[in-house]
Amino acid sequence: MSTDDRLDDTFVHELRLALRAGEEEVPPALLPSLAKRYGRRIALRRAGLVAVPVVLALAVGIVAVRPGSTPPDEGHASSTALVPSVDIALVAREVTTALDGVDGWVVRRTSTEESGKYGKPGRPAVHDNHSLGDGTAFRSSVLVDGKPVIDTSIERDGTTTVVDHVNRTWRRTPGYHSPGQAVVDTDVLTPARIKQALADGRLRVVAEGELVNGKPTVHLEGDLGLKATPPVALWVDLGSWLPVRQQHLQDDALPPADLAWLAPTPENLDKLVAPVPAGFTEVR
């Protein structure tokens, strides 16, 4: 699908969301504001080709058939508003395209919990994890009150580093996994795993328009096809088409984790290895 088509799809998608948000009438300023917003974006990419009137005509058609004077039945109003209109085939194409070429990027995953080994009610633990897109390196950091508690990294050469900030000790063990091989026993959702799940039809759209950090998303759920791994929920940013939130779907699952995709700069790649502070004692 071309960039122009994606802009048109996004226009119609946001119009649908706006229509659903209305009650009995469509705000008169809605169509001009959307047309102006996306008209500028399309104009930057189309040298003189005018596509907005076509999309706007489609939008007017949607408005024309939308019930206006008769409110929907109360028993069906909420379910109708929640029915996703984004096609999973479109999502699969866009997400796959967005994930192509990011295997060398660093994926940051952050979540907060007030239970478990480190978190307590009123004193949450922050899990700040980094992984390489191809799954060959992984680092898990836990912080409480903004201070590191434990920091563990599984590095590309197969070395494992564990830094215990409470006891001020550290250890390094080689041979955790073969150099350059993916760390298979982590729950990191690599681009390859997500693309394969989409290709196999194991993910479905369950909602659209949910905001994650202020940006609209498509909410997906399904099975990644991995042993001992529960079904997963993914929220995909409609702007970048990259997953920006994930959560495993099980009774004792951790809270949702936010995802950030970081370009492979030297600074970002350094975040894949747990640093050993000066003065810590090495243990074996």
C-alpha positions as a LaTeX table, in Angstrom:
\begin{tabular}{lrrr}
\hline
Residue & $x$ (\AA) & $y$ (\AA) & $z$ (\AA) \\
\hline
Met1 & 0.00 & 0.00 & 0.00 \\
Ser2 & 1.32 & 3.45 & $-0.87$ \\
Thr3 & 1.90 & 6.29 & 1.59 \\
Asp4 & $-0.98$ & 8.18 & $-0.02$ \\
Asp5 & $-3.36$ & 5.29 & 0.60 \\
Arg6 & $-2.28$ & 5.09 & 4.22 \\
Leu7 & $-3.03$ & 8.78 & 4.69 \\
Asp8 & $-6.49$ & 8.28 & 3.17 \\
Asp9 & $-7.11$ & 5.24 & 5.37 \\
Thr10 & $-6.12$ & 7.22 & 8.45 \\
Phe11 & $-8.42$ & 10.09 & 7.41 \\
Val12 & $-11.42$ & 7.81 & 7.07 \\
His13 & $-10.47$ & 5.96 & 10.29 \\
Glu14 & $-10.35$ & 9.11 & 12.39 \\
Leu15 & $-13.56$ & 10.34 & 10.81 \\
Arg16 & $-15.25$ & 7.11 & 11.85 \\
Leu17 & $-14.00$ & 7.59 & 15.40 \\
Ala18 & $-15.31$ & 11.16 & 15.42 \\
Leu19 & $-18.68$ & 10.02 & 14.12 \\
Arg20 & $-18.94$ & 7.42 & 16.85 \\
Ala21 & $-18.10$ & 10.00 & 19.50 \\
Gly22 & $-21.06$ & 12.18 & 18.42 \\
Glu23 & $-24.54$ & 11.71 & 19.78 \\
Glu24 & $-27.24$ & 12.84 & 17.38 \\
Glu25 & $-25.46$ & 15.30 & 15.11 \\
Val26 & $-22.08$ & 15.57 & 13.48 \\
Pro27 & $-20.29$ & 18.80 & 14.56 \\
Pro28 & $-20.33$ & 21.17 & 11.56 \\
Ala29 & $-16.64$ & 21.99 & 11.97 \\
Leu30 & $-15.58$ & 18.36 & 11.88 \\
Leu31 & $-15.13$ & 17.81 & 8.15 \\
Pro32 & $-13.33$ & 21.11 & 7.42 \\
Ser33 & $-10.91$ & 20.58 & 10.28 \\
Leu34 & $-10.08$ & 17.05 & 9.20 \\
Ala35 & $-9.78$ & 18.05 & 5.58 \\
Lys36 & $-7.43$ & 20.88 & 6.46 \\
Arg37 & $-5.32$ & 18.64 & 8.69 \\
Tyr38 & $-4.84$ & 15.83 & 6.22 \\
Gly39 & $-4.89$ & 18.07 & 3.19 \\
Arg40 & $-1.62$ & 19.61 & 4.32 \\
Arg41 & $-0.03$ & 16.20 & 4.84 \\
Ile42 & $-1.15$ & 14.86 & 1.51 \\
Ala43 & $-0.09$ & 18.03 & $-0.32$ \\
Leu44 & 3.44 & 17.58 & 0.91 \\
Arg45 & 3.58 & 14.17 & $-0.75$ \\
Arg46 & 1.54 & 14.75 & $-3.88$ \\
Ala47 & 2.96 & 17.19 & $-6.36$ \\
Gly48 & $-0.26$ & 18.79 & $-7.48$ \\
Leu49 & $-2.49$ & 15.73 & $-7.24$ \\
Val50 & $-5.65$ & 16.49 & $-5.28$ \\
Ala51 & $-6.90$ & 13.49 & $-3.31$ \\
Val52 & $-8.64$ & 15.18 & $-0.41$ \\
Pro53 & $-11.90$ & 15.86 & $-2.32$ \\
Val54 & $-12.16$ & 12.14 & $-3.06$ \\
Val55 & $-11.69$ & 11.21 & 0.58 \\
Leu56 & $-13.94$ & 14.04 & 1.65 \\
Ala57 & $-16.63$ & 12.76 & $-0.71$ \\
Leu58 & $-16.35$ & 9.36 & 0.94 \\
Ala59 & $-16.61$ & 11.03 & 4.31 \\
Val60 & $-19.72$ & 12.97 & 3.26 \\
Gly61 & $-21.21$ & 9.69 & 2.10 \\
Ile62 & $-20.63$ & 8.23 & 5.53 \\
Val63 & $-22.30$ & 11.26 & 7.12 \\
Ala64 & $-25.24$ & 11.00 & 4.75 \\
Val65 & $-26.13$ & 7.46 & 5.79 \\
Arg66 & $-25.50$ & 7.96 & 9.49 \\
Pro67 & $-28.77$ & 8.01 & 11.49 \\
Gly68 & $-29.35$ & 11.50 & 12.79 \\
Ser69 & $-32.79$ & 12.06 & 14.22 \\
Thr70 & $-33.34$ & 8.61 & 15.70 \\
Pro71 & $-30.94$ & 7.70 & 18.52 \\
Pro72 & $-29.70$ & 4.11 & 18.59 \\
Asp73 & $-31.30$ & 1.58 & 20.86 \\
Glu74 & $-29.76$ & 1.85 & 24.33 \\
Gly75 & $-29.18$ & $-1.87$ & 24.48 \\
His76 & $-27.01$ & $-1.74$ & 21.35 \\
Ala77 & $-25.40$ & 1.68 & 21.60 \\
Ser78 & $-22.23$ & 0.64 & 23.46 \\
Ser79 & $-21.66$ & $-2.57$ & 21.51 \\
Thr80 & $-22.06$ & $-0.76$ & 18.20 \\
Ala81 & $-19.49$ & 1.87 & 19.22 \\
Leu82 & $-16.97$ & $-0.80$ & 20.15 \\
Val83 & $-17.18$ & $-2.80$ & 16.93 \\
Pro84 & $-13.79$ & $-2.32$ & 15.23 \\
Ser85 & $-13.87$ & $-1.25$ & 11.59 \\
Val86 & $-10.13$ & $-1.60$ & 10.96 \\
Asp87 & $-9.48$ & $-4.67$ & 8.82 \\
Ile88 & $-6.91$ & $-7.09$ & 10.27 \\
Ala89 & $-5.47$ & $-7.52$ & 6.77 \\
Leu90 & $-4.72$ & $-3.79$ & 6.63 \\
Val91 & $-3.23$ & $-3.88$ & 10.13 \\
Ala92 & $-1.08$ & $-6.89$ & 9.23 \\
Arg93 & 0.31 & $-5.16$ & 6.14 \\
Glu94 & 1.08 & $-1.90$ & 7.91 \\
Val95 & 2.56 & $-3.45$ & 11.05 \\
Thr96 & 4.69 & $-5.86$ & 9.03 \\
Thr97 & 6.02 & $-2.98$ & 6.92 \\
Ala98 & 6.77 & $-0.93$ & 10.04 \\
Leu99 & 8.58 & $-3.84$ & 11.71 \\
Asp100 & 10.70 & $-4.62$ & 8.65 \\
Gly101 & 14.19 & $-3.33$ & 9.22 \\
Val102 & 13.99 & $-2.76$ & 13.00 \\
Asp103 & 15.65 & $-6.02$ & 14.06 \\
Gly104 & 18.74 & $-4.01$ & 14.98 \\
Trp105 & 16.77 & $-1.45$ & 17.00 \\
Val106 & 16.57 & $-1.40$ & 20.79 \\
Val107 & 13.11 & $-1.99$ & 22.26 \\
Arg108 & 12.52 & $-0.45$ & 25.68 \\
Arg109 & 9.73 & $-1.93$ & 27.77 \\
Thr110 & 8.61 & $-0.28$ & 31.02 \\
Ser111 & 5.97 & $-1.34$ & 33.53 \\
Thr112 & 5.10 & $-0.66$ & 37.15 \\
Glu113 & 3.75 & $-3.09$ & 39.74 \\
Glu114 & 2.84 & $-2.86$ & 43.40 \\
Ser115 & 3.19 & $-6.58$ & 44.13 \\
Gly116 & 5.49 & $-9.48$ & 43.41 \\
Lys117 & 9.07 & $-9.81$ & 44.61 \\
Tyr118 & 10.00 & $-6.13$ & 44.58 \\
Gly119 & 6.82 & $-4.05$ & 44.51 \\
Lys120 & 4.57 & $-3.21$ & 47.45 \\
Pro121 & 1.33 & $-1.22$ & 47.75 \\
Gly122 & 2.30 & 2.42 & 47.76 \\
Arg123 & 5.89 & 1.56 & 46.87 \\
Pro124 & 5.85 & 0.34 & 43.28 \\
Ala125 & 8.69 & $-1.36$ & 41.48 \\
Val126 & 9.56 & $-0.13$ & 38.00 \\
His127 & 10.66 & $-2.75$ & 35.49 \\
Asp128 & 12.81 & $-1.06$ & 32.86 \\
Asn129 & 13.86 & $-3.60$ & 30.24 \\
His130 & 15.80 & $-3.27$ & 26.99 \\
Ser131 & 16.14 & $-5.84$ & 24.23 \\
Leu132 & 17.60 & $-6.00$ & 20.76 \\
Gly133 & 14.98 & $-6.36$ & 18.05 \\
Asp134 & 16.34 & $-9.69$ & 16.85 \\
Gly135 & 16.15 & $-11.11$ & 20.39 \\
Thr136 & 19.90 & $-11.76$ & 20.76 \\
Ala137 & 20.37 & $-9.43$ & 23.74 \\
Phe138 & 18.19 & $-8.64$ & 26.72 \\
Arg139 & 18.52 & $-6.55$ & 29.87 \\
Ser140 & 16.16 & $-6.45$ & 32.85 \\
Ser141 & 16.39 & $-3.69$ & 35.44 \\
Val142 & 14.27 & $-3.23$ & 38.56 \\
Leu143 & 14.09 & 0.11 & 40.35 \\
Val144 & 12.36 & 1.06 & 43.60 \\
Asp145 & 12.11 & 4.71 & 44.66 \\
Gly146 & 14.12 & 5.54 & 41.57 \\
Lys147 & 17.09 & 3.46 & 42.70 \\
Pro148 & 18.26 & 0.23 & 41.00 \\
Val149 & 17.73 & $-3.00$ & 42.93 \\
Ile150 & 18.80 & $-5.70$ & 40.50 \\
Asp151 & 20.18 & $-5.40$ & 36.98 \\
Thr152 & 20.62 & $-8.43$ & 34.71 \\
Ser153 & 21.75 & $-8.58$ & 31.10 \\
Ile154 & 22.02 & $-11.44$ & 28.63 \\
Glu155 & 24.45 & $-10.24$ & 25.99 \\
Arg156 & 24.97 & $-11.06$ & 22.32 \\
Asp157 & 28.15 & $-13.07$ & 22.98 \\
Gly158 & 26.27 & $-15.37$ & 25.36 \\
Thr159 & 27.51 & $-13.75$ & 28.57 \\
Thr160 & 25.19 & $-13.13$ & 31.51 \\
Thr161 & 25.86 & $-10.24$ & 33.89 \\
Val162 & 24.02 & $-9.87$ & 37.20 \\
Val163 & 24.47 & $-6.75$ & 39.34 \\
Asp164 & 22.97 & $-6.83$ & 42.85 \\
His165 & 22.68 & $-3.22$ & 43.98 \\
Val166 & 21.38 & $-4.15$ & 47.43 \\
Asn167 & 24.40 & $-6.28$ & 48.34 \\
Arg168 & 26.77 & $-4.32$ & 46.08 \\
Thr169 & 27.97 & $-7.44$ & 44.25 \\
Trp170 & 28.18 & $-8.59$ & 40.66 \\
Arg171 & 28.96 & $-11.71$ & 38.67 \\
Arg172 & 29.50 & $-12.53$ & 35.02 \\
Thr173 & 28.90 & $-15.97$ & 33.53 \\
Pro174 & 29.72 & $-16.98$ & 29.94 \\
Gly175 & 27.82 & $-19.45$ & 27.82 \\
Tyr176 & 24.22 & $-18.58$ & 28.65 \\
His177 & 23.34 & $-19.01$ & 24.99 \\
Ser178 & 25.19 & $-19.36$ & 21.71 \\
Pro179 & 26.63 & $-16.07$ & 20.44 \\
Gly180 & 24.30 & $-14.34$ & 18.02 \\
Gln181 & 21.37 & $-16.63$ & 18.83 \\
Ala182 & 18.05 & $-15.35$ & 20.12 \\
Val183 & 17.39 & $-15.52$ & 23.84 \\
Val184 & 14.47 & $-17.90$ & 23.54 \\
Asp185 & 13.34 & $-18.03$ & 27.17 \\
Thr186 & 12.42 & $-14.37$ & 27.53 \\
Asp187 & 8.94 & $-13.02$ & 26.92 \\
Val188 & 10.18 & $-10.27$ & 24.63 \\
Leu189 & 7.91 & $-9.82$ & 21.64 \\
Thr190 & 10.44 & $-9.54$ & 18.84 \\
Pro191 & 9.42 & $-8.10$ & 15.46 \\
Ala192 & 9.84 & $-11.56$ & 13.94 \\
Arg193 & 7.42 & $-13.12$ & 16.44 \\
Ile194 & 4.82 & $-10.42$ & 15.89 \\
Lys195 & 5.07 & $-10.62$ & 12.10 \\
Gln196 & 4.78 & $-14.40$ & 12.17 \\
Ala197 & 1.70 & $-14.24$ & 14.38 \\
Leu198 & 0.10 & $-11.78$ & 11.95 \\
Ala199 & 1.02 & $-13.92$ & 8.96 \\
Asp200 & $-0.48$ & $-16.99$ & 10.64 \\
Gly201 & $-3.70$ & $-15.16$ & 11.46 \\
Arg202 & $-3.27$ & $-15.63$ & 15.21 \\
Leu203 & $-3.93$ & $-11.96$ & 16.06 \\
Arg204 & $-7.29$ & $-10.25$ & 15.72 \\
Val205 & $-8.56$ & $-6.68$ & 16.12 \\
Val206 & $-10.66$ & $-6.31$ & 19.27 \\
Ala207 & $-10.92$ & $-2.50$ & 19.52 \\
Glu208 & $-9.76$ & 0.71 & 17.89 \\
Gly209 & $-9.24$ & 4.27 & 19.01 \\
Glu210 & $-7.97$ & 3.46 & 22.52 \\
Leu211 & $-5.42$ & 6.07 & 23.57 \\
Val212 & $-1.93$ & 5.07 & 24.70 \\
Asn213 & 0.08 & 8.04 & 25.90 \\
Gly214 & $-2.34$ & 10.30 & 24.09 \\
Lys215 & $-2.16$ & 8.55 & 20.70 \\
Pro216 & $-4.92$ & 6.42 & 19.09 \\
Thr217 & $-4.19$ & 2.74 & 18.68 \\
Val218 & $-5.54$ & $-0.52$ & 17.33 \\
His219 & $-5.91$ & $-3.14$ & 20.06 \\
Leu220 & $-4.93$ & $-6.67$ & 19.00 \\
Glu221 & $-5.18$ & $-9.92$ & 20.91 \\
Gly222 & $-4.14$ & $-13.46$ & 20.15 \\
Asp223 & $-1.72$ & $-16.33$ & 20.52 \\
Leu224 & 1.91 & $-16.04$ & 19.48 \\
Gly225 & 2.18 & $-19.79$ & 19.02 \\
Leu226 & 4.97 & $-20.15$ & 21.60 \\
Lys227 & 5.04 & $-22.95$ & 24.15 \\
Ala228 & 4.30 & $-21.95$ & 27.76 \\
Thr229 & 3.48 & $-18.40$ & 26.61 \\
Pro230 & $-0.04$ & $-17.09$ & 27.32 \\
Pro231 & $-2.07$ & $-15.10$ & 24.78 \\
Val232 & $-1.00$ & $-11.51$ & 24.42 \\
Ala233 & $-2.58$ & $-8.11$ & 23.90 \\
Leu234 & $-0.85$ & $-5.53$ & 21.72 \\
Trp235 & $-1.70$ & $-1.88$ & 21.16 \\
Val236 & $-0.43$ & $-0.57$ & 17.81 \\
Asp237 & 0.12 & 3.15 & 17.24 \\
Leu238 & $-1.93$ & 4.28 & 14.23 \\
Gly239 & 0.74 & 6.81 & 13.30 \\
Ser240 & 3.86 & 4.63 & 13.30 \\
Trp241 & 2.12 & 1.23 & 13.09 \\
Leu242 & 4.55 & $-0.02$ & 15.76 \\
Pro243 & 3.37 & $-1.77$ & 18.95 \\
Val244 & 3.47 & 0.70 & 21.84 \\
Arg245 & 1.98 & $-1.42$ & 24.63 \\
Gln246 & 1.79 & $-5.11$ & 25.46 \\
Gln247 & 0.27 & $-7.34$ & 28.13 \\
His248 & 0.07 & $-11.08$ & 28.64 \\
Leu249 & $-3.50$ & $-12.29$ & 29.11 \\
Gln250 & $-3.51$ & $-14.41$ & 32.24 \\
Asp251 & $-4.86$ & $-14.06$ & 35.77 \\
Asp252 & $-1.51$ & $-13.23$ & 37.39 \\
Ala253 & $-0.16$ & $-11.15$ & 34.53 \\
Leu254 & 1.90 & $-8.05$ & 35.16 \\
Pro255 & 0.32 & $-4.67$ & 34.34 \\
Pro256 & 0.58 & $-3.50$ & 30.71 \\
Ala257 & 4.07 & $-2.52$ & 29.61 \\
Asp258 & 4.76 & 0.47 & 27.40 \\
Leu259 & 7.11 & $-0.01$ & 24.44 \\
Ala260 & 9.52 & 2.46 & 22.86 \\
Trp261 & 11.54 & 1.78 & 19.70 \\
Leu262 & 15.04 & 3.26 & 19.84 \\
Ala263 & 17.35 & 3.65 & 16.85 \\
Pro264 & 20.60 & 1.65 & 17.24 \\
Thr265 & 22.90 & 4.47 & 18.36 \\
Pro266 & 25.98 & 3.65 & 20.48 \\
Glu267 & 24.21 & 5.14 & 23.49 \\
Asn268 & 21.10 & 3.00 & 23.00 \\
Leu269 & 23.11 & $-0.18$ & 22.35 \\
Asp270 & 25.01 & 0.40 & 25.61 \\
Lys271 & 21.70 & 0.06 & 27.43 \\
Leu272 & 21.68 & $-3.65$ & 26.59 \\
Val273 & 24.52 & $-4.38$ & 29.05 \\
Ala274 & 24.15 & $-4.02$ & 32.83 \\
Pro275 & 26.90 & $-1.65$ & 34.04 \\
Val276 & 28.96 & $-2.60$ & 37.10 \\
Pro277 & 29.39 & 0.37 & 39.46 \\
Ala278 & 32.80 & 1.07 & 40.91 \\
Gly279 & 33.40 & $-0.54$ & 44.30 \\
Phe280 & 31.07 & $-3.51$ & 43.78 \\
Thr281 & 32.52 & $-6.91$ & 44.70 \\
Glu282 & 32.71 & $-9.66$ & 42.12 \\
Val283 & 31.28 & $-13.01$ & 43.26 \\
Arg284 & 31.54 & $-16.42$ & 41.59 \\
\hline
\end{tabular}
